[in-house]
Amino acid sequence: MAIRIGRRQFISALGGAVIAWPLAVRAQQSDRMRRVGVLMPLPEDDREARRRIAVFTQALRELGWIEGRNVAFEARYAGVGPEQLSATAAELVRANVDVIVTSAAQPIEAVRAATSTIPIVMASVGDAVGAGYVASLARPGGNITGLTLFATDQSAKRLQLIKQISPSIVRIAVLWNGNASGHRLQMKEMAQVAPAMGIVLQSLPIVDAGELDAALRAAAQANAQAIVTMDDPLVQSQRARIVEFAMGQGMPVMGEFRPVTEAGGLMSYAPNQLDMWQRAASYVDKIFRGAKPADLPVEQPTKFELVINLKTAKALGISVPQTLLVAADEVIE
């Protein structure tokens, strides 16, 4: 016996099928186990490394990617030496991951050299365009996308903050990673703006932790009044040593990111890196759902934070202007 349905019923039924079909497809896609490679260029026991992994995996969980159910993580913790980074990047490629997430210039360059096909998501990097990792923010091209800091624009701001907190500071030593392309761009920017602020810069590039002590001694011998750090994995991994030396010399340390200030530095000003690692999860989600890295625009930070360590200021005999305390996103006491 034939069953007749009206036109409206037919369209309604058809519409329901059309809606249900892509939902079913999406369910099948998410059911397939995906593999996320994470190259964390900090030691596994580093507090900041644990924080970044935690916010990243939590953000993916909120997007429906549950570890053990439809996603597996291949996390690797590497030093900042080129050989170790290259070996770790190659290991992730051999693990046949579906996407690799990392941050900072040297790790990105290592992963970029290891694969031109696996999608790479930058959780953060100084200047992705200037370093040549992407063709443009709007159309990255290739297999790399993610978030970029445009840290060169923030270099001048950090010098301004130092002068604001202590106008008498003239000689500033700058510690940076000589192998990091973004740091070279920042150093160039700082050198251009420093004279107008009455600041004399001492450039102290290092390429590994073994060169740090000599760089710090050079700062002291040149009678530097403050130290500015460009905070990539190499410099961040040495933050405790840098702060300890500087405090012994009576020099404030101005860092880029919060971990330096938490370690006893005087100030930091930069985008919130935990927020950027959290946002990196949305790129992974889009790639897992079919988007190509070449078509995903590179994003810039939305949250910047000024952190001041008031305990350090008191130890150094520095009176922090009330205007800065009011402007600070966090004051460590």
C-alpha positions in Angstrom: 0.0 0.0 0.0 1.5 3.3 -1.1 1.8 6.0 1.6 1.2 9.5 0.5 2.7 12.6 2.2 1.9 16.2 1.5 4.4 18.6 -0.1 4.9 20.4 3.1 5.6 17.2 4.9 8.0 16.1 2.2 10.0 19.4 2.4 10.0 19.2 6.1 11.3 15.6 6.1 13.8 16.5 3.4 15.0 19.5 5.4 15.5 17.3 8.5 17.5 14.9 6.5 19.7 17.7 5.1 20.3 19.0 8.5 20.9 15.6 10.0 23.4 14.5 7.3 26.1 17.1 7.9 25.7 16.6 11.7 26.3 12.9 11.1 29.3 13.6 8.9 30.7 16.0 11.6 30.1 13.3 14.2 32.0 10.8 12.1 34.9 13.3 11.6 35.1 14.0 15.3 35.0 10.3 16.1 38.2 9.7 14.2 41.2 9.9 16.5 43.2 12.9 15.7 46.8 13.4 16.8 48.1 16.7 18.0 51.8 17.2 18.2 53.0 19.9 20.7 56.6 21.0 20.6 57.1 22.9 23.9 60.4 24.6 24.0 60.6 24.6 27.8 61.5 21.9 30.3 58.6 19.6 31.2 58.8 20.7 34.9 58.7 24.4 34.0 55.7 26.1 35.6 54.9 28.1 32.5 55.2 25.0 30.2 52.6 23.2 32.4 50.3 26.3 32.3 50.4 26.5 28.5 49.7 22.8 28.0 46.8 23.0 30.5 45.0 26.0 28.9 45.5 24.6 25.4 44.1 21.1 26.2 41.2 22.6 28.1 40.3 24.9 25.2 40.3 21.9 22.8 38.1 20.0 25.3 35.6 22.8 25.3 35.6 22.6 21.5 34.7 18.9 21.7 38.1 17.3 21.4 38.5 15.0 24.3 41.8 13.3 25.0 41.4 9.5 24.7 38.1 9.8 22.9 38.8 11.6 19.6 42.2 13.3 20.1 45.6 12.1 21.3 48.5 14.4 22.3 52.1 13.9 21.4 53.8 16.4 23.6 57.6 16.9 23.3 59.7 19.1 25.6 62.9 20.3 24.0 65.8 22.5 24.8 66.5 25.5 22.6 69.6 24.2 20.8 69.1 24.0 17.0 70.1 20.3 16.9 67.7 19.3 19.7 64.9 21.3 18.2 65.4 19.7 14.8 65.5 16.2 16.3 62.3 16.8 18.3 60.5 18.3 15.2 61.5 15.3 13.1 60.3 13.0 15.9 56.8 14.6 15.8 56.7 14.3 12.0 57.6 10.6 12.3 54.8 10.2 14.8 52.4 11.0 12.0 50.5 13.8 13.8 47.7 15.7 12.1 48.9 19.1 13.3 51.9 20.5 15.2 51.6 23.4 17.7 54.6 25.3 18.9 55.7 28.9 19.7 58.8 31.1 19.3 61.0 31.6 16.3 63.5 28.7 16.6 60.9 26.0 17.3 58.8 27.2 14.4 61.8 27.2 12.1 62.7 23.7 13.2 59.2 22.4 12.5 59.0 24.3 9.3 62.2 22.6 8.1 60.9 19.2 9.1 57.6 19.3 7.2 55.9 21.3 4.4 52.7 19.3 4.5 51.6 18.8 8.2 49.7 21.9 9.4 51.7 24.1 11.8 49.9 26.3 14.3 52.0 29.1 15.9 50.8 29.8 19.4 52.9 32.9 19.4 55.9 34.4 17.6 57.4 37.8 17.4 56.7 38.8 13.8 55.4 36.0 11.5 55.4 38.2 8.4 58.7 39.9 9.0 60.4 36.5 9.7 58.9 35.1 6.5 56.8 32.3 8.1 53.7 33.5 6.4 53.1 35.5 3.2 50.6 37.9 4.9 48.3 38.0 7.9 45.2 37.7 5.7 46.5 34.9 3.4 49.3 33.0 5.2 49.9 30.5 2.3 51.7 27.3 2.9 51.1 25.1 5.9 51.6 27.6 8.7 49.1 29.8 10.5 48.3 30.9 14.1 49.1 34.0 16.2 51.8 36.6 15.9 52.8 39.2 18.5 54.3 41.9 16.3 56.7 42.3 19.2 58.7 45.0 17.4 55.9 47.4 18.1 56.1 46.7 21.8 59.8 47.2 22.2 59.6 51.0 22.3 56.7 50.7 24.8 58.9 48.7 27.2 61.6 51.4 27.1 59.0 54.1 27.8 57.8 52.1 30.8 61.4 51.9 32.2 61.8 55.7 31.9 58.4 56.2 33.4 59.2 54.1 36.5 62.8 55.5 36.8 63.6 58.6 34.7 67.3 58.5 35.8 67.9 55.2 34.0 70.1 55.9 30.9 72.2 52.8 30.3 70.2 49.6 29.5 71.5 46.2 28.7 69.4 44.1 26.4 69.6 40.3 26.7 68.3 38.5 23.6 68.7 35.2 21.7 71.1 35.8 18.8 69.5 32.9 16.9 66.0 34.3 17.0 64.9 36.3 13.9 62.2 38.1 15.9 64.7 39.3 18.4 66.9 40.8 15.7 63.9 42.8 14.5 63.2 43.9 18.0 66.8 45.0 18.6 66.7 47.1 15.5 63.5 48.8 16.6 64.9 49.5 20.0 68.1 50.9 18.6 66.0 53.4 16.5 63.9 54.8 19.3 66.4 54.7 22.2 68.4 57.9 21.3 65.2 60.1 21.4 64.5 58.8 24.9 68.0 59.5 26.1 68.8 55.9 26.4 72.1 54.1 25.5 71.6 50.4 24.7 74.1 47.6 25.3 73.2 44.7 23.0 73.9 41.3 24.6 73.0 38.5 22.3 73.4 34.9 23.5 72.9 31.7 21.6 72.9 29.2 24.5 72.7 29.2 28.3 76.5 28.8 28.6 77.0 32.4 27.3 74.7 34.0 29.9 77.2 34.5 32.7 79.6 36.4 30.4 76.8 38.6 29.1 75.6 39.5 32.6 79.2 40.3 33.6 79.5 42.5 30.5 76.3 44.4 31.6 77.8 45.0 35.1 81.2 46.1 33.7 79.4 48.6 31.5 77.6 50.0 34.5 74.2 49.1 33.1 71.3 50.5 35.2 68.7 48.1 34.0 68.3 44.9 32.0 65.7 44.3 29.3 65.0 40.8 28.3 63.5 39.5 25.0 61.7 36.5 26.3 61.9 33.5 24.0 62.4 29.9 25.4 66.1 30.4 25.8 65.9 33.6 27.8 62.8 32.4 29.8 64.5 29.2 30.8 67.2 31.4 32.4 64.9 33.9 34.0 65.8 33.0 37.6 69.5 33.4 37.0 69.1 36.7 35.2 66.9 38.1 38.0 69.2 36.8 40.8 72.3 38.5 39.1 70.5 41.7 38.4 69.1 42.0 42.0 72.6 41.5 43.3 73.8 44.4 41.2 70.8 46.6 42.1 69.4 46.5 38.5 65.8 46.2 37.7 64.8 43.7 35.0 62.1 44.5 32.4 60.8 41.4 30.7 58.3 40.8 28.0 56.2 38.2 29.7 54.7 37.5 33.1 57.1 34.6 34.1 60.0 37.0 34.3 58.1 39.3 36.7 56.9 36.3 38.7 60.6 35.3 39.0 61.4 38.6 40.6 61.8 40.9 37.6 60.5 44.5 38.1 58.0 44.7 35.2 56.8 43.0 32.1 54.6 44.2 29.3 53.4 42.0 26.4 50.4 40.0 25.3 49.1 37.3 27.6 50.7 34.1 26.3 48.3 31.8 28.0 45.5 33.5 26.2 47.4 33.0 22.9 47.9 29.2 23.6 44.2 29.0 24.4 43.3 30.7 21.1 45.7 28.4 19.2 43.2 25.6 20.1 40.6 27.2 17.8 43.0 26.9 14.8 43.5 23.2 15.6 39.7 22.8 15.7 39.2 24.5 12.4 42.0 22.4 10.7 40.4 19.2 12.1 37.1 20.3 10.6 38.6 20.7 7.1 40.1 24.2 7.0 43.5 24.7 5.3 46.2 26.6 7.2 46.9 28.7 4.0 43.3 30.1 4.2 43.2 30.8 8.0 44.2 34.4 8.7 46.9 35.0 11.3 45.6 36.7 14.4 47.2 39.3 16.6 46.9 39.6 20.4 43.8 41.0 22.0 45.0 41.0 25.6 48.1 42.9 26.7 49.2 43.0 30.3 51.4 45.2 32.4 52.6 43.3 35.5 54.6 45.1 38.2 56.4 43.3 41.1 56.0 45.8 43.9 58.1 43.6 46.2 61.0 43.9 43.8 60.5 47.6 43.5 60.8 48.0 47.3 63.9 45.9 47.4 65.5 48.1 44.8 64.4 51.3 46.4 62.2 52.2 43.4 59.0 54.2 44.0 56.5 53.1 41.4 54.4 56.0 40.2 50.7 55.8 41.1 49.8 56.2 37.4 51.6 52.9 36.6 50.1 51.1 39.6 46.7 52.1 38.4 47.5 51.1 34.8 48.9 47.7 35.8 46.9 44.6 35.1 48.5 42.9 38.1 50.7 44.0 41.0 52.7 41.3 42.7 53.1 42.1 46.4 
